[in-house]
Amino acid sequence: MAGASEQQKFSFQEILDTFKLCLTDSKEVDLQHYVDGWRGLIKFLNCLGSIFGFISKDASSKILILVGHLKGENGSQYATIQSMVKYELEKDLVDVTKRGIHQESGCRTLLRLHRALRWLELFLERLRTSSEEDKTSVMCGEAYNESLSQYHPWVIRKAAGVAFHVLPGRPAFFEVMNVGPPEQVVAMLGEAMPLISEVYDITEKLYAQHNLLDLP
Ligand SMILES: CCCCCCCC/C=C\CCCCCCCC(=O)N[C@@H](COP(=O)(O)O)[C@H](O)/C=C/CCCCCCCCCCCCC
């Protein structure tokens, strides 16, 4: 039987495989695979140390909300992000202008992860094109400042900044990704980027069409 540390061992390949499964033939985003992709990313984050615990906790709580919808009595309506949006809007299950009784709507919850996916896209692209001496903390911070930070209050931005500073250097970071030598990591990032970008772009377009990009 595998030991606890072995069970927890992360592999970037798993994330890649999950994001490959995310898009259906009709280019809808499968919610279960989307959630699984985030679960894998959170697993990675947990390997980086307890200082990232507050981030991991927030992302996990959002995953739990989405899993609750997927497993709920109307779970079939949550098969894809498209069907979720249609269902929740038709049934008036989304707080559109101010926080009310639907704080755990799928649309609002997924929007928080969707914004974080933009950070991931920017960070992984920097990682892919980085050189050995580049700092992961700088790449992560720049990606955060260009994306997610605008939605966070000062205290979260500060805490995130402190956490970024203890990120391992590029070689150790690549080790945790558990892919192989740096050239293989770069190649796998090159494979993952278009998939993550496509999932992001499709979701962004859908949310824009329905005016959901600023849900409170
Ligand atoms: C193997 C590939 C390498 C990259 C792996 C990265 C792994 C990242 C895993 C998870 C990313 C974090 C997802 C964070 C979701 C944040 C959602 C959010 O914005 N929540 C805020 C708003 O929520 P509501 O109050 O409106 O419900 C909430 O206030 C945030 C709290 C926590 C702070 C979030 C800081 C985000 C920093 C993102 C960078 C993570 C650093 C990872 C380092 C590799």
The ligand as a MOL file (V3000), in Angstrom:
LIG
                    3D

  0  0  0     0  0            999 V3000
M  V30 BEGIN CTAB
M  V30 COUNTS 44 43 0 0 0
M  V30 BEGIN ATOM
M  V30 1 C 1.5770 22.8010 -11.3100 0
M  V30 2 C 1.4530 24.0570 -11.9070 0
M  V30 3 C 2.0240 25.1510 -11.1150 0
M  V30 4 C 1.0540 26.1050 -10.5860 0
M  V30 5 C 0.2260 25.5610 -9.4890 0
M  V30 6 C -0.5290 26.5870 -8.8170 0
M  V30 7 C -1.4230 26.0300 -7.7980 0
M  V30 8 C -2.4360 27.0150 -7.4160 0
M  V30 9 C -3.5590 26.4700 -6.6780 0
M  V30 10 C -4.5390 27.2330 -6.3050 0
M  V30 11 C -4.5670 28.6610 -6.7170 0
M  V30 12 C -5.2690 29.5300 -5.8360 0
M  V30 13 C -6.6710 29.7970 -6.1550 0
M  V30 14 C -7.1560 30.9360 -5.3540 0
M  V30 15 C -8.6060 31.1740 -5.5380 0
M  V30 16 C -8.9300 32.5130 -4.9870 0
M  V30 17 C -10.3580 32.8770 -5.1820 0
M  V30 18 C -10.5870 34.2560 -4.6120 0
M  V30 19 O -10.2480 35.2240 -5.2530 0
M  V30 20 N -11.1220 34.3420 -3.3990 0
M  V30 21 C -11.2760 35.6090 -2.7250 0
M  V30 22 C -12.6860 36.1310 -2.8950 0
M  V30 23 O -13.6030 35.2040 -2.4350 0
M  V30 24 P -15.0160 35.6890 -1.8580 0
M  V30 25 O -14.7320 36.3340 -0.5430 0
M  V30 26 O -15.5790 36.6650 -2.8320 0
M  V30 27 O -15.8250 34.4330 -1.7130 0
M  V30 28 C -10.8910 35.4460 -1.2610 0
M  V30 29 O -11.0810 36.6390 -0.5920 0
M  V30 30 C -9.4690 35.0160 -1.2640 0
M  V30 31 C -8.8650 34.5010 -0.2810 0
M  V30 32 C -7.5070 33.8440 -0.3780 0
M  V30 33 C -6.4250 34.5610 -1.0990 0
M  V30 34 C -6.2400 34.2450 -2.5120 0
M  V30 35 C -4.8930 34.6830 -3.0060 0
M  V30 36 C -4.7020 34.1430 -4.3710 0
M  V30 37 C -3.3050 34.0940 -4.8150 0
M  V30 38 C -3.1880 33.2020 -6.0120 0
M  V30 39 C -1.8460 32.6600 -6.1530 0
M  V30 40 C -1.5860 31.3620 -5.4760 0
M  V30 41 C -0.1120 31.0870 -5.3030 0
M  V30 42 C 0.2990 29.7870 -5.7490 0
M  V30 43 C 1.7340 29.6250 -5.8670 0
M  V30 44 C 2.1930 28.6490 -6.8790 0
M  V30 END ATOM
M  V30 BEGIN BOND
M  V30 1 1 1 2
M  V30 2 1 2 3
M  V30 3 1 3 4
M  V30 4 1 4 5
M  V30 5 1 5 6
M  V30 6 1 6 7
M  V30 7 1 7 8
M  V30 8 1 8 9
M  V30 9 2 9 10
M  V30 10 1 10 11
M  V30 11 1 11 12
M  V30 12 1 12 13
M  V30 13 1 13 14
M  V30 14 1 14 15
M  V30 15 1 15 16
M  V30 16 1 16 17
M  V30 17 1 17 18
M  V30 18 2 18 19
M  V30 19 1 18 20
M  V30 20 1 20 21
M  V30 21 1 21 22
M  V30 22 1 21 28
M  V30 23 1 22 23
M  V30 24 1 23 24
M  V30 25 2 24 25
M  V30 26 1 24 26
M  V30 27 1 24 27
M  V30 28 1 28 29
M  V30 29 1 28 30
M  V30 30 2 30 31
M  V30 31 1 31 32
M  V30 32 1 32 33
M  V30 33 1 33 34
M  V30 34 1 34 35
M  V30 35 1 35 36
M  V30 36 1 36 37
M  V30 37 1 37 38
M  V30 38 1 38 39
M  V30 39 1 39 40
M  V30 40 1 40 41
M  V30 41 1 41 42
M  V30 42 1 42 43
M  V30 43 1 43 44
M  V30 END BOND
M  V30 END CTAB
M  END
